[in-house]
């Protein structure tokens, strides 16, 4: 498992990043609070994930910095100016703490296993 931690309140960018990674790497992204957890279908190197993140951020023209903790397999992304935009300003006032969200269709559940089963249906 690889974790991508974001200092970001904008759920839309987080969903788009998870979708981009799912399309370019053999992994199922699962969203949980401030992070994207990658359930690998095949072994993925952390550098491959970083490369996909760099590509996505350059397409979106987002100013960011990245820190990689290789032994823990964690990538932390710091988006510059992300504190200016919050979820409530964009109309996302519901409490998503502890929920897992499908990046493809926004299906929401409290259980990671159920989301994993649900997401596999997108790849059939």
BAFI-3210 file (N, C-alpha, C; in Angstrom, 3 decimals, decimal comma, padded with zeros to 6 digits):
// residues 124
n [1|2|3|4|5|6|7|8|9|10|11|12|13|14|15|16|17|18|19|20|21|22|23|24|25|26|27|28|29|30|31|32|33|34|35|36|37|38|39|40|41|42|43|44|45|46|47|48|49|50|51|52|53|54|55|56|57|58|59|60|61|62|63|64|65|66|67|68|69|70|71|72|73|74|75|76|77|78|79|80|81|82|83|84|85|86|87|88|89|90|91|92|93|94|95|96|97|98|99|100|101|102|103|104|105|106|107|108|109|110|111|112|113|114|115|116|117|118|119|120|121|122|123|124]
n.u [000,826|000,478|000,564|-000,805|-000,547|-002,318|-002,283|-004,700|-007,856|-009,616|-011,716|-012,337|-010,021|-008,527|-010,077|-009,848|-007,080|-006,864|-008,370|-006,826|-004,454|-005,453|-006,043|-003,546|-001,808|-001,393|-003,411|-005,817|-007,303|-008,162|-010,038|-009,491|-010,208|-007,671|-006,053|-004,950|-005,116|-003,368|-004,313|-002,550|-002,586|-000,612|002,922|004,043|006,391|007,377|008,446|007,242|004,653|005,131|005,982|003,599|002,068|003,527|003,119|000,298|000,007|001,419|-000,153|-002,479|-001,436|-000,627|000,839|003,120|004,772|006,691|007,179|008,888|008,630|010,220|010,704|008,297|006,555|005,130|003,845|003,937|002,113|002,330|000,258|000,498|-000,974|-003,363|-004,875|-006,580|-008,905|-011,684|-013,672|-016,268|-016,606|-016,911|-019,259|-019,346|-020,470|-021,044|-020,092|-017,297|-015,591|-013,922|-015,107|-015,107|-014,596|-015,564|-013,546|-014,509|-017,346|-018,324|-019,482|-020,126|-018,937|-018,550|-016,714|-013,662|-013,259|-015,702|-015,761|-013,550|-014,465|-016,621|-015,242|-013,874|-015,833|-015,923|-013,880|-014,488]
n.v [-001,176|002,203|005,457|008,627|011,721|014,701|018,244|019,490|021,055|020,973|018,824|018,102|018,315|016,350|014,062|014,071|013,663|011,080|009,634|010,060|008,725|006,116|005,602|005,551|003,880|000,515|000,285|000,588|003,422|004,616|006,866|008,574|010,758|012,919|011,752|009,633|006,295|003,759|000,746|-001,755|-003,450|-004,676|-004,802|-001,610|000,925|003,564|005,759|005,651|006,394|008,999|010,119|010,016|011,769|014,145|014,526|014,866|017,211|019,053|019,144|020,253|022,624|023,256|024,646|023,112|021,147|018,214|015,516|012,549|009,588|006,908|004,369|004,102|004,177|006,505|009,448|012,834|015,661|019,075|021,584|024,764|027,633|026,376|026,700|028,783|028,022|026,328|023,443|024,185|026,622|025,878|024,553|022,003|020,839|018,603|016,076|014,274|012,740|009,787|008,361|006,477|007,136|006,472|007,175|007,197|007,253|008,492|006,915|006,208|004,900|003,512|001,547|000,116|-002,344|-002,854|-000,738|-001,444|-003,797|-002,693|-000,924|-002,661|-003,476|-001,476|-002,095|-004,355]
n.w [000,000|-000,794|000,431|-000,255|000,900|001,395|001,876|001,603|001,099|-000,949|-002,302|-004,895|-006,521|-005,284|-005,841|-008,632|-008,917|-007,816|-009,687|-011,999|-011,291|-011,064|-013,713|-014,885|-013,499|-012,218|-009,933|-007,287|-006,180|-002,957|-001,130|001,853|004,282|004,503|002,630|-000,100|-000,582|-002,093|-003,343|-004,446|-007,542|-008,858|-008,170|-007,399|-007,766|-005,613|-006,878|-009,404|-008,770|-007,897|-010,299|-011,794|-010,266|-010,618|-013,364|-013,468|-011,885|-013,434|-015,725|-014,661|-013,796|-011,135|-008,274|-006,223|-003,676|-002,954|-000,746|-000,101|001,692|001,658|003,088|004,562|002,513|001,721|000,267|000,509|-000,299|-000,700|-001,354|-002,661|-001,291|-000,647|001,618|001,246|-000,073|000,955|001,823|002,615|001,388|-001,224|-001,152|-000,076|002,520|003,990|006,379|005,827|007,207|007,974|005,935|002,901|-000,491|-003,794|-006,545|-009,102|-009,311|-007,080|-005,077|-001,705|001,362|004,675|004,985|004,059|002,775|001,489|-000,312|-001,879|-003,111|-004,520|-006,269|-007,916|-009,652|-011,539|-013,235|-014,627]
ca.u [000,000|001,159|-000,302|-000,530|-001,139|-002,461|-002,634|-005,662|-009,263|-010,388|-011,973|-012,416|-008,665|-008,145|-010,770|-009,253|-005,772|-007,094|-008,809|-005,675|-003,557|-006,105|-005,974|-002,163|-001,060|-002,213|-003,763|-007,143|-007,191|-009,219|-009,928|-009,806|-009,928|-006,679|-005,095|-005,337|-004,399|-003,352|-004,329|-001,824|-002,935|000,722|003,886|004,315|007,453|006,946|008,859|006,211|003,548|005,598|005,976|002,203|001,650|004,166|002,425|-001,030|000,144|001,830|-001,335|-003,387|-000,688|-000,728|002,103|003,163|006,048|006,446|008,139|008,723|009,148|010,272|010,483|006,876|005,814|004,226|004,168|003,205|002,041|001,958|-000,260|000,676|-002,196|-004,553|-005,676|-007,524|-010,136|-012,128|-014,808|-017,525|-016,708|-017,334|-020,560|-019,236|-020,597|-021,263|-018,931|-016,799|-014,565|-014,119|-015,804|-014,334|-015,342|-015,104|-013,165|-015,158|-018,778|-018,613|-020,108|-019,549|-019,174|-017,696|-015,858|-012,688|-013,464|-016,866|-015,350|-012,665|-015,338|-017,357|-014,368|-013,541|-016,900|-015,614|-012,834|-014,963]
ca.v [000,000|003,488|006,552|009,968|012,625|016,045|019,306|020,120|021,010|020,881|017,408|017,885|018,055|015,054|013,048|014,057|013,027|009,640|009,090|010,086|007,641|004,845|005,420|005,427|002,879|-000,643|000,432|001,092|004,455|004,724|008,155|008,594|012,046|013,768|010,927|008,644|005,053|002,957|-000,708|-002,135|-004,677|-005,209|-004,003|-000,278|001,647|004,891|006,722|005,642|007,197|010,390|010,527|010,271|012,991|015,273|014,692|015,427|018,585|019,925|019,317|021,158|023,848|023,453|024,849|022,142|020,507|016,817|014,851|011,101|008,777|005,614|003,181|004,015|004,235|007,646|010,639|013,976|016,743|020,362|022,476|026,151|028,434|025,547|027,097|029,819|027,405|025,277|022,678|024,893|027,678|025,261|023,923|020,653|021,005|017,337|015,548|013,079|012,122|008,359|007,761|006,146|007,608|005,953|008,297|007,098|007,563|009,101|005,993|006,448|003,884|003,614|000,375|000,028|-003,591|-002,697|000,128|-002,223|-004,663|-001,813|-000,383|-003,726|-003,542|-000,508|-002,636|-005,588]
ca.w [000,000|-000,860|000,866|-000,766|001,885|000,849|002,819|000,706|001,478|-002,187|-002,585|-006,342|-007,001|-004,727|-006,643|-009,966|-008,801|-007,622|-010,976|-012,894|-010,881|-011,409|-015,158|-015,352|-012,740|-011,831|-008,518|-006,964|-005,156|-001,959|-000,466|003,278|004,894|003,841|001,896|-001,103|-000,322|-003,312|-003,206|-005,655|-008,250|-009,149|-007,409|-007,942|-007,092|-005,159|-007,904|-010,453|-008,249|-007,942|-011,702|-012,161|-009,566|-011,325|-014,638|-013,180|-011,406|-014,542|-016,584|-013,948|-013,472|-009,687|-007,570|-005,141|-003,339|-002,630|000,137|-000,199|002,775|000,980|003,931|004,912|001,245|001,808|-000,505|001,044|-001,275|-000,139|-002,392|-002,252|-001,283|-000,514|002,765|000,831|-000,547|001,852|001,332|002,831|000,384|-002,471|-000,975|000,446|003,960|004,679|007,103|005,145|008,043|008,171|004,807|001,714|-001,656|-005,082|-007,396|-010,405|-009,296|-005,785|-004,137|-000,393|002,376|005,853|005,054|002,975|002,040|000,617|-001,413|-002,744|-003,919|-005,433|-007,299|-008,877|-010,662|-012,593|-014,105|-015,259]
c.u [000,875|000,158|000,163|-001,283|-001,160|-002,821|-003,789|-007,067|-010,161|-010,556|-011,979|-011,039|-008,178|-008,797|-010,165|-007,875|-005,919|-007,520|-007,651|-004,716|-004,146|-006,018|-004,558|-001,322|-001,970|-002,524|-005,191|-006,994|-008,409|-008,996|-010,321|-009,297|-008,936|-005,712|-005,773|-004,480|-004,509|-003,283|-003,761|-002,330|-001,672|001,699|004,163|005,419|006,934|007,319|007,874|005,013|003,916|005,595|004,562|001,685|002,240|003,449|001,056|-000,926|000,590|000,681|-002,275|-002,754|-000,854|000,666|002,107|004,601|005,716|007,568|007,847|009,384|009,118|010,087|009,010|005,978|004,724|004,762|003,309|003,283|001,563|001,540|-000,132|-000,649|-003,462|-005,424|-006,704|-008,874|-010,502|-013,331|-016,112|-017,696|-017,189|-018,662|-020,502|-019,300|-020,810|-019,965|-018,484|-015,740|-014,892|-014,834|-014,826|-015,197|-014,728|-014,754|-013,848|-016,608|-019,239|-019,452|-019,388|-019,917|-018,231|-016,635|-014,959|-012,903|-014,632|-016,520|-014,447|-013,473|-016,097|-016,473|-013,961|-014,604|-016,667|-014,634|-013,229|-015,351]
c.v [001,246|004,554|007,856|010,917|014,029|017,030|020,125|019,999|020,844|019,416|017,124|017,561|016,695|013,910|012,932|013,398|011,518|008,984|009,013|008,935|006,288|004,552|005,127|004,382|001,697|-000,630|000,933|002,152|004,460|006,036|008,021|009,894|012,860|012,975|010,053|007,415|004,197|001,483|-001,246|-003,448|-005,413|-004,330|-002,691|000,347|003,037|005,948|006,772|006,491|008,675|010,937|010,839|011,550|014,215|015,570|015,346|016,894|019,534|020,159|020,339|022,499|024,234|023,630|023,949|021,789|019,109|016,289|013,357|010,438|007,339|004,409|002,995|003,954|005,303|008,791|011,763|015,112|017,997|021,277|023,903|026,892|027,622|025,951|028,172|029,242|026,277|024,573|023,434|026,033|027,128|024,536|022,498|020,710|019,693|016,837|014,251|012,372|010,649|007,663|007,506|006,482|007,033|007,133|008,289|007,586|008,206|008,236|006,133|005,334|004,110|002,526|000,262|-001,232|-003,490|-001,804|-000,618|-003,139|-003,828|-001,339|-001,427|-003,841|-002,536|-001,069|-003,938|-005,322]
c.w [000,000|-000,456|000,245|000,153|001,294|001,945|002,253|001,239|000,249|-002,583|-004,084|-006,917|-006,513|-005,504|-008,033|-009,958|-008,640|-008,931|-011,958|-012,576|-011,260|-012,903|-015,646|-014,627|-012,390|-010,338|-008,393|-005,878|-004,233|-001,224|000,992|003,862|004,082|002,976|000,855|-000,808|-001,578|-002,964|-004,509|-006,235|-008,677|-008,362|-008,135|-007,104|-006,724|-006,194|-009,071|-010,036|-008,306|-009,365|-012,177|-011,514|-010,258|-012,642|-014,434|-012,782|-012,509|-015,514|-015,972|-013,594|-011,998|-009,116|-006,345|-004,819|-002,835|-001,748|000,104|001,001|002,269|001,900|004,324|003,682|001,301|000,962|000,065|000,044|-000,552|-001,290|-001,879|-002,345|-001,080|000,664|002,410|000,419|000,397|001,265|001,514|001,843|-000,951|-002,339|-000,464|001,966|004,688|005,302|006,448|005,965|008,267|007,036|003,668|000,507|-002,918|-005,985|-008,757|-010,382|-007,992|-004,853|-002,802|000,572|003,550|005,884|003,829|002,139|001,071|-000,566|-002,383|-003,661|-004,944|-006,586|-008,323|-009,961|-011,790|-013,620|-014,773|-016,679]
res [x|x|x|x|x|x|x|x|x|x|x|x|x|x|x|x|x|x|x|x|x|x|x|x|x|x|x|x|x|x|x|x|x|x|x|x|x|x|x|x|x|x|x|x|x|x|x|x|x|x|x|x|x|x|x|x|x|x|x|x|x|x|x|x|x|x|x|x|x|x|x|x|x|x|x|x|x|x|x|x|x|x|x|x|x|x|x|x|x|x|x|x|x|x|x|x|x|x|x|x|x|x|x|x|x|x|x|x|x|x|x|x|x|x|x|x|x|x|x|x|x|x|x|x]
***
